[in-house]
Each structure stands twice: as structure tokens, then as C-alpha cells.
Amino acid sequence: MISKNIQDLMKQMTIEEKIGQLLQLSADFFQGDNVAITGPLKEAHLDEAALYSAGSVLGISGAKTVRQVQNNYLKHSRLGIPLLFMADVVHGYKTIFPIPLALGASFDPQVMKTASTIAAKESAAGGIHITFAPMVDLVRDPRWGRVMESTGEDPYLNSVMAKAAVNGFQGTLPLDQEHIAACVKHFAAYGAPEAGREYNTVDISEWRFREQYLPAYAAAIEAQALLVMTSFNTLFGVPATVNQHLMRDILRNELQFHGVLISDWDAIGEIIHHGVAGDLQHAADLALKAGVDIDMMSFAYAKYLTKAAVLDTQIEQLINESAQRILILKEQLGLFNDPYRGLSDKRETEVTLTSKNLAAAQAAAEQSMVLLKNNHHTLPLNSATAISLVGPAADTGDILGSWSWQGDPEKTETIAAALAKQFSNLTVTPGTQYHHLQLSKLDDAVNASRQQEAIIAVLGLPASESGEATSVTDIKLPTEQLMLLRRLAKLNKPLITIVITGRPLDLTEVDALSDAVLLAWFPGSRGGAAIANVLSGKVDPSGRLPMTFPRNVGQVPIYYNAYNTGRPIAGTPADDENKYLSKYIDSANSPLYPFGFGLSYGDFTISDWTLSPQSVSPDQPLMVQATIHNAGNHAGTTVVQLYTHQTIGETVQPVKQLQAFKKISLAADQTQTITLTVPYDQLSTIHADLHRATDQGNYTAMLGFDSAHTASQPFTVVTHQ
């Protein structure tokens, strides 16, 4: 139901003012009280009227600045329609949480929801109305730098995390002043660029898109995300931003998305480079007809839609629809009642970087870290252990990760500083920079390590080498860091490697040289304290891999829920004797670390697991009950994971598919019985005619602590009682 206020506004607005609502400008267009028409406006060939009818701005934040810009804008707005302020609040605002890929590793949607709730509260106090998050793109190629913004390779895990993020950012609708609107991105399949190269073509079938990529977007929309952002890539042969089948048939009609659709930066203008539009006017026409409401920084709508609306009544109608959706969004944000949404310097100070927020960020980091190796119980370390701390990431605040533009690495506690609080006998000798090695510095680190009982090497990459436009062809650690690790390994002392990264890496040599390996990701504002707690045993490392880690880049893309071929390997010695199988001649098919993998300081077992009913139907979901025991001497946390496989289907089926998981913590020698439930509809697959349905037939349930090591039991599905 459209409110009377919106209806009245629409009647009063000129066509130019309606088109203005469709225009998004960057922060440099708004220069406080005095706007100079010699700057960005002149370069974009826009006039002052366009500036003061623009519907939204991106990249401006801070209570004082936002209030100033909004106040100045409203003085010039004929109808007093407020500006929308948007920004990338991806994994925190001032308080920086672990990167989204790490939050996916938590296997706990509450961790994601808490991170998003705090990010919303802080950024709302800073004047932001909308975040360009969550990114729910399914990712399988670590060469692509933006894997760090996703929660991984699995449709189910991504869907659960997408819902949690939207619910955290937006809270319960209608929005209050402590929450912001979520903009789900990037629609669609942006995470599957060929060769992992940024902005590259995406070439997947619609069947595969619907089966594996679409579910997370659908989950976010089901959670009532208020905006969706288009992606730069082509899909089904058409650039997503002007793809009517994608945007109207699937997004609007099938998924029933009624919110605001916004382009990515200049995505409408880039349609020309794709060779689908001859000029910017043509691109504007295609984008509007595809249903794109807001043009971010191509200026196509502002320049060409006024004339087009006079010549074509369909264009005028589409402009009206888009303008109305944007006004409804502003109403949902409460901007017509309070254009400032309660902004004050005092409130901004009170809610940002609080001890409670920082504690939550630390807890998220602790739950996201993945223990990849722990030979001979190298970890945890005794606080009295004499430790040599080395590596380029050991004593730097550059542990926040990409998309942390409001975070401050200079004020971030380093890993060295955090460890010094728990380990009294600690020496710090970095030994090398990320990509630059001085032999004398390397010698210093090795010599310092000779004197200590254990070595901690903090290796990895700077934040600038993950995120947008950071595609790579080599996913190993830099040679300089591996040289340091080789020298340290020859000392025959316990060697613990901590990896700081925004993407899966080839850690084959790191694994071979190290006694223990802890994947810390980019852990955020309190990452140093979290690492110290994990190393000391105060906290159990409970993260599990949301992406498969390959043995080498040649295996990429590699993921656990692949499809069987006609010549699969069986995992037996006979595979070595048969050349004509789907395998490599220079590498195993299996990854270095599988999806869902992660060790604990506890020692967990599964026993007495049962399925009920044996025959699943529309009214009877699959229920798995299992007894989990911690047989170790240390309390620990584990993630019990349930997978299924459909034996025969109309289309090929994944070898296994995650259907449910549960994270539990047990004291030493404690036992707990858990139940995992899979609804009948969740067992559905996409058929050849692209409809989704659950098939009758034989299935297998697989239960374990990661995707590669599971026990199996059969069950059946009937489609009627």
C-alpha cells in the first residue's frame, strides 16, 4: 500500500525531479555549504539543479558532515525530499570485525548477525542509511580477490549467513534509528569470473546458476533486504545490469523483490564496453527497462531520460515506478519525519568503538580462526614458554582487511603487543617484509629464534592485496616469507605458523614445514587479542573452512560439492593403475584442506547416530540424532556437519551437499546428544526444465566434522503419503 505522502509527492514532482531521485553521486560532488560548479559537476556535465535533485550520495559519513550536507541539500530542494546516504559497511564501521569469509568460517549465524547489528548501530550514528552489504556471491576461485567479502563456496552456508547479515543490519522492520537498510550484492553470479580475473565474463548455465548461486540471493530477499545491487559481469550472454530476464523475470517476478535496484559504480556506462549498447543514451534505456532504479555514477539517467520520457510513455512510466520505489525506501528509513535520523556528535561518540563492541569483535575473531594443523599437541602454548615471534605481519596494525575504510590500523593492537600480555618471554624480530627480503634481517630473526623454545611465524599478505581489483595468478605466500620459514624449520624447534589472508592460499609447503598452522584471516580490531587467546588455550579454535584450500593453483576452482563424472576416481590404489580416469597426472584430486575442516584442542567423536524417519515425505523432514563426545583432555568446540546425496536424479547430483550443521562446545569427557533437521523442500534440486522439485528415490545421509570425512546411512524420499 502506497502512503498518501508518497502519492502526493509523486503528483507534485516534475519529471526532472523524479529522474533526479534515480541519480547517485559520490562524496566529492558535495563540498559543504558552497558547491563549486567548476568541479565534479562540470566534469560530469551536470548542473546545480541536478545536484539538488539527486536522490542519494555514497561515501559520506560522520554525524557532523552528514548533517551539514543534508541541511544544505534540503535548503535547495523544492519539495524537501531528503538525500539517502550510502556506504560500504562490509564487516564493521569503526569497530572492525573479521572479514566476511572469516565470519563464514565461524559456522555460526549469530556471529554474523551480531557483527552486522553492531556495524549498523555504529554507521547509523555516523549518518549512513544504507550499506552495500552483504555480498552473498558464491565463490570458488581464490584467485579472485573479492572472495574475502563472501561467506564461501556452499549454497546452504551462504544462505544462512545472508539471512543473518540482513537481519543484523536491518533489525525488525520497520527500521529504527539504530539499524540501516541492507543492499544485497552483486546480482548475479559476480563471484564466478572466468580465471578468477576481476570484472571478467561469467559463463555458467542457468541450470547451474539456479542450483548453486541463486539460493543465497533468494535467502537475503526472503529476509526482506530492501535493496539489491547489480553486478558488473555478463550472465547468460547479457550484462547483468541490463539483463531483463535476470532482473525482471527472476529477481522481480520469481523472487518477488519489490525494493530498490541499484547499479554498481558506472555499471550502466560499462554496457558500452560490453558491446551491448552503442552509447550512453542506449545504455540508459536498456538499464531502465531492465528495472534498475538508481544509476550509480554513470550519469546516464540524468543526461538522457528527460528527453526519452517525452518521446516514449513507457519510459515515463518506468521512471515513475523507480522514483516511487526510492521514495518508499526513504519513508521506510523515517527520513520524511527526521531527515537526520537523530544524528548528533554525542550519540556517534557514545555508540562507536565501545568496550562491548570491541569484545564482540574479539569473540567473532576467536570463533572464526581455523586450526589447520597441530602435530604433537604443539598448541596450546604455556604462558611461560620462551617464544620468538617473527614474520611481516607480527607487529603491524594491518590486520583489519579490505573494506575497513573507517578502521584505523595505526590504532589497532598488533599481534606482538597482544601476545606480550600473555607470554612474558617474547622476542619480536620480523625477519622480512611482505615482499622484500634483506638477508641480514632474515639472519637476525633466525638467530633470535635459536635462543627461544618455540617459534611463531606470522605470515601472509597486506590488506591491499585482497578485495576488489586484486586478482592473482599465484596463491602461494611470497617467496621471501617461505625462505624465512624454511630457515626456521631447520632449527628443529616447535614452529607455529599464523596465516593472515583474505583468500584461500596454497599452503602445501607451509603445512610441511610447520608443526602447527593457524588460519587467522584478517581478524579485525581485536584480532591480536583473539590470536593470543587461541595460542594460550584460553579459547578453542572453532572456525571451519568455508572454502576449500587447494594443493596448488592448478586445482582451482576446487570445491567439495562437485558433480561426479562418467569416470570418477574411487579413492583406492587401483586409481593409480588406471590412466583413463578424471584425474591429474601430477597432483592428487583431493585438496590440501577440505571444506568444513578445522581442528580443535578437544578430541571429538560421533556415535549412535540415527535417522528418522527412514522415509522422508512432505510432512516428515529428515531428522538425524547423534551423540557427540569430547574424549580429549581439553575443552573444545566442534561443528557437526550433515550432508546428503541423491543417488539418481534427472540431472547430475553433487557428490554431497551440506544440509545442516550445529556448533557445540563440550568440556573434557563431556557428551551431548544433538538433532539436525532437514526439511523435505531443502532436498530439492533444479531439473532440466529449470524448475525446482524434490525427487522420490534413494538418498544417502553423511555425518562428520568436515566434508571429506563422514559416515553414511541410506534413506528414501517419497513425494506423497
NORSUL-V947624 format. One record per backbone hydrogen bond with DSSP energy under -1.0 kcal/mol. NH is the residue of the N-H (numbers start at 0). CO is the residue of the C=O. If there is no record, write none. Layout:
nh: (NH,NH)
co: (CO,CO)
This chain:
nh: (6,7,8,9,10,11,12,17,18,19,20,21,22,23,24,26,28,29,38,42,43,45,50,51,54,54,55,56,57,58,61,65,66,67,68,69,70,71,72,73,74,75,83,85,86,88,96,98,100,102,103,104,106,110,111,112,113,114,115,116,117,118,119,120,121,122,123,124,126,127,128,129,130,131,132,135,138,143,146,147,148,149,152,157,158,159,160,161,162,163,164,165,166,167,168,169,170,178,179,180,182,182,183,184,186,191,193,195,196,199,208,209,210,211,212,213,217,218,219,220,221,222,223,224,226,227,228,229,230,234,237,239,241,242,243,246,247,248,249,250,251,252,253,254,256,259,261,262,265,266,269,270,271,273,274,275,276,282,283,284,285,286,287,288,289,291,292,293,294,296,296,302,303,304,307,308,309,310,311,315,316,317,318,319,320,321,322,323,324,325,326,327,328,329,330,331,332,333,334,337,340,342,347,348,349,350,351,357,358,359,360,361,362,363,364,365,366,368,369,371,372,374,376,377,380,384,386,387,388,389,390,392,393,398,406,410,411,415,417,418,419,421,422,426,428,432,441,442,443,444,445,446,447,448,449,451,452,453,454,455,456,457,458,460,464,465,466,471,481,482,483,484,485,486,487,488,489,490,491,495,496,497,498,499,505,506,510,511,512,513,514,515,516,517,518,519,523,524,526,529,530,531,532,533,534,535,537,538,542,543,544,548,554,555,574,575,580,581,582,591,592,595,596,598,604,606,609,611,615,616,619,621,622,623,624,625,626,627,628,629,630,635,637,639,640,641,642,643,644,646,654,656,658,659,661,663,665,668,669,671,673,675,677,682,683,684,686,689,692,696,698,699,700,701,702,703,706,710,712,714,715,716,717)
co: (2,3,4,5,6,7,8,13,14,15,16,18,19,294,55,57,25,26,35,38,39,40,46,47,19,22,22,83,24,85,125,61,62,63,64,65,66,67,68,69,70,72,54,56,129,86,90,521,147,98,99,100,103,107,107,108,109,110,111,112,113,114,115,116,117,118,119,120,123,122,84,84,180,86,130,184,151,140,143,144,145,146,545,153,154,155,156,157,158,159,160,161,162,163,164,165,166,175,168,128,130,132,226,133,228,188,200,192,193,196,204,205,206,207,208,208,213,214,215,216,217,218,220,219,181,259,183,261,186,237,234,232,238,239,241,242,243,243,244,245,246,247,248,249,250,225,227,293,295,263,265,267,268,269,271,270,270,278,279,280,281,282,283,284,285,286,260,260,21,23,294,298,299,300,303,304,305,306,307,311,312,313,314,315,316,317,318,319,320,321,322,323,324,325,326,327,328,330,329,333,337,339,343,344,345,346,347,353,354,355,356,357,358,359,360,361,362,364,518,516,516,514,373,374,534,381,424,453,426,455,429,457,390,396,403,407,408,393,413,414,415,418,418,386,388,435,437,438,439,440,441,442,443,444,445,448,385,385,493,387,495,389,497,499,461,462,144,142,477,478,479,480,481,482,483,484,485,487,488,454,515,456,517,458,474,504,506,507,508,509,494,494,372,496,369,498,398,95,523,525,526,527,528,529,530,531,532,532,368,104,596,592,551,552,571,572,578,566,580,548,548,544,593,370,628,626,624,622,715,619,616,677,611,675,609,673,606,671,604,669,602,665,663,661,703,659,701,656,699,697,561,643,641,641,639,637,635,629,666,627,625,623,621,679,680,692,690,686,684,716,714,644,712,642,710,640,594,702,700,698,613,696,615)
